[in-house]
Amino acid sequence: MHIMIIGAGSLGLLFAAKLAPVCSQLTVVTRSDGQARELAQYGIQIVRAESQEPELEKSIIFQSYSEETSGNMVPLARQADYIFLMVKQTALSSELINYIQSQMTHHTYLICFQNGVGHEVKLSQAIGWDKLLFAVTTEGAKRIGPTSVSHTGHGITYLGALEPYHVATPNNQHIFIVQMLELAGFRAELSKNMDVRIWSKLVINVVINPLTAILRVQNGELLRSTWTLSLMQDLYQEALRLAAAKGVELPVELWDTIMAVCEATKTNHSSMLQDIEASRRTEVDYLNGSLVNMGNEIGIELPANSLVYRIIKAIEN
């Protein structure tokens, strides 16, 4: 099996290093030619908390999708069976989508690991629902540098199609990719409820990420104040109301899950906080912004989500 991973951030590097020994061909596609060269020279290092000795994996093809290097890409032995799309939604440029289309064949499936919503429509228009799968993962990873990553927490990865759009190919056809992830050391499961899992992850992110970015605090600090907890509840209740209006039945224990995520990742800086600290564009448009837009479409006001969305956009500018 040939797996292509597009995106060499924290999760991309982690999945690549662990999958390389168990699949016949693995290609990692980076945004920049410089990172691709460094990875080709040094391989990927997984820095483990319990050991100072890094684990290196170099049996991978590394290339970039930038226009300046697209004519010099390494020829692939065979087209990919699965493409893991592991970039943020902010990176889904027309250039990248064109590149994905160029790598798709009749037997290739694209697995999307993005947070939030919005990408599913854009990508389905480009490649079709019948070739589109989605993933929600709770694996924890932090990129240390261009070629190294720390595996900060073990979790589970759910894979599946979005019903009712994707009915041409049953989920059980993809059991082999789940088995390969398990061979690589991940917990993985096929899911028939990806819409609920995606919405659950969306709600977790809209409650935690913008507040950590606005307040400049680690995730666990949100639990230390009744004021932050009340803000979290406001964001959460609005998301629940919108989900119900759209016919999405979220788990009754989702609030407890949010509390558990904050506690389990109490020393983490959320991805949105990291983006703000690095003066990068955040994913707020696809998180709180997407909720506000959906609310506007069906006549539901979400004042708390609208406020934090506008604050993040003001910080970005």
C-alpha positions as CSV (number, residue, x, y, z in Angstrom):
1,M,0.0,0.0,0.0
2,H,1.2,3.5,-0.9
3,I,0.2,6.2,1.6
4,M,0.8,9.9,0.8
5,I,0.8,12.4,3.7
6,I,0.3,16.0,2.7
7,G,1.4,18.3,5.5
8,A,4.5,18.0,7.7
9,G,3.3,19.6,10.8
10,S,3.1,17.8,14.1
11,L,0.5,15.2,13.2
12,G,1.9,14.7,9.7
13,L,5.4,14.0,11.0
14,L,4.1,11.7,13.7
15,F,1.9,9.6,11.4
16,A,4.7,9.4,8.8
17,A,7.3,8.2,11.2
18,K,5.1,5.5,12.6
19,L,3.6,4.4,9.3
20,A,6.9,4.1,7.4
21,P,7.9,0.7,8.7
22,V,4.6,-0.9,7.9
23,C,3.6,0.3,4.5
24,S,5.3,-0.5,1.2
25,Q,5.6,3.1,0.1
26,L,5.2,6.4,2.0
27,T,5.5,9.9,0.6
28,V,5.4,13.0,2.7
29,V,4.5,16.3,0.9
30,T,5.6,19.5,2.5
31,R,4.7,23.1,1.8
32,S,8.3,24.2,1.4
33,D,11.1,22.8,-0.6
34,G,13.5,23.6,2.4
35,Q,11.7,21.3,4.8
36,A,11.5,18.6,2.2
37,R,15.3,18.8,1.8
38,E,15.9,18.7,5.5
39,L,13.6,15.7,5.9
40,A,15.3,13.9,3.1
41,Q,18.7,14.5,4.7
42,Y,17.9,13.8,8.4
43,G,14.7,11.8,8.3
44,I,12.0,12.2,11.0
45,Q,12.9,12.1,14.7
46,I,10.2,11.1,17.2
47,V,11.4,12.6,20.5
48,R,10.0,10.5,23.3
49,A,9.4,11.8,26.8
50,E,10.8,8.7,28.4
51,S,14.0,8.7,26.4
52,Q,16.5,11.2,25.2
53,E,17.4,9.0,22.2
54,P,15.4,10.1,19.1
55,E,13.9,7.5,16.8
56,L,14.8,8.2,13.2
57,E,12.8,7.1,10.1
58,K,14.4,7.8,6.7
59,S,12.7,5.2,4.4
60,I,10.2,7.9,3.1
61,I,10.0,9.9,-0.1
62,F,9.9,13.6,0.7
63,Q,8.8,16.3,-1.7
64,S,7.1,19.7,-1.8
65,Y,4.0,20.9,-3.7
66,S,5.3,24.4,-4.2
67,E,5.2,25.7,-7.7
68,E,8.9,26.4,-7.8
69,T,9.7,22.7,-7.3
70,S,6.7,20.9,-8.9
71,G,8.7,20.2,-12.0
72,N,11.5,18.4,-10.0
73,M,9.4,16.0,-7.9
74,V,10.7,12.5,-7.2
75,P,8.8,10.1,-9.6
76,L,6.5,7.8,-7.5
77,A,6.6,4.1,-8.0
78,R,2.8,4.0,-7.9
79,Q,0.0,6.5,-7.2
80,A,-1.2,6.7,-3.7
81,D,-4.0,4.4,-2.4
82,Y,-4.7,6.8,0.4
83,I,-3.8,10.5,0.8
84,F,-3.8,11.8,4.4
85,L,-4.6,15.5,4.2
86,M,-3.0,16.8,7.4
87,V,-2.8,20.6,6.9
88,K,-4.9,23.3,8.5
89,Q,-7.9,24.6,6.7
90,T,-6.0,27.9,6.2
91,A,-3.6,26.0,3.9
92,L,-6.3,24.7,1.6
93,S,-5.3,26.9,-1.3
94,S,-6.3,26.4,-4.9
95,E,-2.7,25.4,-5.6
96,L,-2.9,22.6,-3.0
97,I,-6.3,21.4,-4.2
98,N,-4.9,21.3,-7.8
99,Y,-2.0,19.2,-6.5
100,I,-4.4,16.8,-4.7
101,Q,-6.4,16.4,-7.9
102,S,-3.2,15.6,-9.8
103,Q,-2.5,12.8,-7.4
104,M,-5.9,11.2,-7.4
105,T,-6.7,8.1,-9.5
106,H,-9.8,5.9,-9.6
107,H,-8.4,3.9,-6.6
108,T,-7.2,6.8,-4.5
109,Y,-9.1,8.0,-1.4
110,L,-8.5,11.3,0.4
111,I,-8.7,11.2,4.2
112,C,-9.3,14.7,5.7
113,F,-7.9,15.4,9.2
114,Q,-9.0,19.1,9.4
115,N,-10.6,20.8,12.4
116,G,-13.9,22.6,11.9
117,V,-16.2,22.6,8.9
118,G,-16.3,24.0,5.4
119,H,-13.5,21.9,3.9
120,E,-15.8,19.0,3.2
121,V,-17.8,21.1,0.6
122,K,-14.7,22.5,-1.0
123,L,-13.0,19.2,-1.4
124,S,-16.1,17.3,-2.5
125,Q,-16.5,19.8,-5.3
126,A,-12.9,19.1,-6.4
127,I,-12.7,15.3,-6.1
128,G,-16.2,14.0,-5.4
129,W,-17.9,12.6,-2.3
130,D,-17.2,9.0,-3.4
131,K,-13.4,9.5,-2.9
132,L,-13.6,11.5,0.3
133,L,-13.2,10.1,3.9
134,F,-12.8,12.0,7.2
135,A,-10.8,11.5,10.3
136,V,-11.0,12.7,13.8
137,T,-8.0,12.0,16.0
138,T,-7.1,12.6,19.6
139,E,-3.4,11.8,19.2
140,G,-1.3,14.5,20.8
141,A,1.8,15.8,19.0
142,K,4.0,18.8,19.1
143,R,6.4,19.7,16.3
144,I,9.9,20.5,17.7
145,G,11.4,21.5,14.5
146,P,11.3,20.9,10.7
147,T,12.3,17.2,11.2
148,S,11.3,16.3,14.7
149,V,8.1,15.8,16.7
150,S,7.2,14.9,20.2
151,H,4.4,12.4,20.8
152,T,2.6,14.1,23.6
153,G,-0.3,11.8,24.2
154,H,-1.9,8.6,22.9
155,G,-5.5,8.8,21.6
156,I,-7.8,7.2,19.1
157,T,-8.4,8.0,15.4
158,Y,-11.9,7.5,13.9
159,L,-12.2,7.2,10.1
160,G,-15.3,7.1,7.9
161,A,-17.5,8.8,5.3
162,L,-20.0,11.5,5.9
163,E,-23.5,10.1,5.4
164,P,-25.6,10.5,3.4
165,Y,-23.3,12.0,0.8
166,H,-20.9,9.1,0.6
167,V,-22.9,5.9,-0.1
168,A,-21.1,4.5,-3.1
169,T,-18.3,2.9,-1.1
170,P,-19.2,1.2,2.2
171,N,-16.9,1.9,5.2
172,N,-15.9,-1.7,5.6
173,Q,-13.9,-1.5,2.4
174,H,-11.4,0.6,4.3
175,I,-10.7,-1.8,7.1
176,F,-7.2,-2.4,5.7
177,I,-6.1,1.2,6.4
178,V,-7.4,0.8,9.9
179,Q,-5.4,-2.3,10.4
180,M,-2.3,-0.6,9.0
181,L,-2.7,2.3,11.5
182,E,-3.0,-0.3,14.3
183,L,0.2,-2.0,13.1
184,A,1.9,1.4,13.3
185,G,0.9,1.6,16.9
186,F,-2.2,3.8,16.7
187,R,-5.7,3.0,18.0
188,A,-8.1,3.3,15.1
189,E,-11.7,2.5,14.3
190,L,-14.1,2.9,11.4
191,S,-17.1,5.0,12.3
192,K,-20.6,5.3,10.8
193,N,-21.2,8.5,12.8
194,M,-18.5,10.8,11.5
195,D,-20.9,13.8,11.3
196,V,-21.4,13.6,15.1
197,R,-17.7,13.0,15.7
198,I,-16.8,16.0,13.5
199,W,-19.4,18.2,15.2
200,S,-18.2,17.1,18.7
201,K,-14.6,18.0,17.8
202,L,-15.8,21.3,16.4
203,V,-17.6,22.1,19.6
204,I,-14.6,21.2,21.7
205,N,-12.4,23.5,19.6
206,V,-14.8,26.5,19.6
207,V,-15.1,26.3,23.4
208,I,-11.4,25.9,24.2
209,N,-9.2,27.4,21.4
210,P,-10.4,31.0,21.1
211,L,-10.5,31.7,24.9
212,T,-6.9,30.4,25.3
213,A,-5.8,32.6,22.4
214,I,-7.6,35.7,23.7
215,L,-6.4,35.2,27.3
216,R,-2.9,33.8,26.3
217,V,-3.2,30.9,28.7
218,Q,-2.6,27.1,28.6
219,N,-5.7,24.9,28.2
220,G,-5.8,24.0,31.9
221,E,-6.0,27.6,33.0
222,L,-9.5,27.8,31.7
223,L,-10.7,25.5,34.5
224,R,-9.2,27.7,37.3
225,S,-11.7,30.5,37.1
226,T,-15.5,30.7,37.3
227,W,-15.4,33.5,34.8
228,T,-13.7,31.5,32.1
229,L,-16.0,28.5,32.9
230,S,-19.0,30.7,32.4
231,L,-17.7,31.9,29.1
232,M,-17.1,28.3,28.0
233,Q,-20.6,27.5,29.0
234,D,-22.0,30.3,26.8
235,L,-20.0,29.1,23.8
236,Y,-21.0,25.5,24.5
237,Q,-24.8,26.2,24.9
238,E,-24.9,28.2,21.7
239,A,-23.2,25.4,19.8
240,L,-25.6,22.8,21.2
241,R,-28.6,24.9,20.2
242,L,-27.2,25.3,16.6
243,A,-26.4,21.6,16.3
244,A,-30.0,20.7,17.4
245,A,-31.5,23.1,14.9
246,K,-29.4,21.4,12.2
247,G,-30.5,17.9,13.3
248,V,-27.2,16.8,14.8
249,E,-27.6,14.9,18.1
250,L,-24.4,15.5,20.1
251,P,-23.3,13.2,23.0
252,V,-24.9,14.1,26.3
253,E,-21.5,13.9,28.0
254,L,-19.8,16.4,25.6
255,W,-19.4,19.1,28.3
256,D,-17.7,16.5,30.6
257,T,-15.5,15.6,27.6
258,I,-14.5,19.3,27.2
259,M,-13.5,19.5,30.9
260,A,-11.5,16.3,30.5
261,V,-9.7,17.6,27.4
262,C,-8.7,20.8,29.3
263,E,-7.4,18.7,32.2
264,A,-5.6,16.1,30.0
265,T,-4.0,18.9,28.0
266,K,-3.6,21.4,30.8
267,T,0.0,22.3,29.9
268,N,-0.7,22.6,26.1
269,H,-0.9,25.8,24.1
270,S,-3.8,25.4,21.8
271,S,-3.1,25.6,18.0
272,M,-5.0,28.9,17.9
273,L,-2.8,30.4,20.7
274,Q,0.3,29.1,18.9
275,D,-0.9,30.8,15.7
276,I,-1.6,34.1,17.5
277,E,1.9,34.0,19.2
278,A,3.5,33.3,15.8
279,S,1.5,36.1,14.1
280,R,-0.2,33.6,11.8
281,R,-3.7,33.5,10.5
282,T,-5.9,31.2,12.8
283,E,-8.6,28.7,11.9
284,V,-11.3,30.8,13.7
285,D,-13.2,31.3,10.4
286,Y,-13.7,27.5,10.3
287,L,-14.5,27.2,14.0
288,N,-16.5,29.9,15.7
289,G,-16.9,31.8,12.4
290,S,-18.5,28.8,10.8
291,L,-21.0,28.5,13.6
292,V,-21.9,32.1,13.3
293,N,-22.4,31.8,9.6
294,M,-24.6,28.7,10.0
295,G,-26.6,30.5,12.6
296,N,-27.2,33.5,10.4
297,E,-28.4,31.2,7.6
298,I,-31.1,29.7,9.8
299,G,-31.9,32.7,11.9
300,I,-30.2,31.8,15.2
301,E,-28.0,34.4,16.9
302,L,-24.8,33.2,18.6
303,P,-23.6,36.3,20.5
304,A,-20.8,34.7,22.5
305,N,-19.4,32.9,19.5
306,S,-19.7,36.1,17.4
307,L,-17.9,38.1,20.1
308,V,-14.9,35.8,20.4
309,Y,-14.8,35.4,16.6
310,R,-14.5,39.2,16.2
311,I,-11.9,39.5,18.9
312,I,-9.7,36.9,17.3
313,K,-10.1,38.6,13.9
314,A,-9.1,41.9,15.5
315,I,-6.0,40.3,17.1
316,E,-5.1,38.8,13.7
317,N,-5.2,42.2,12.1
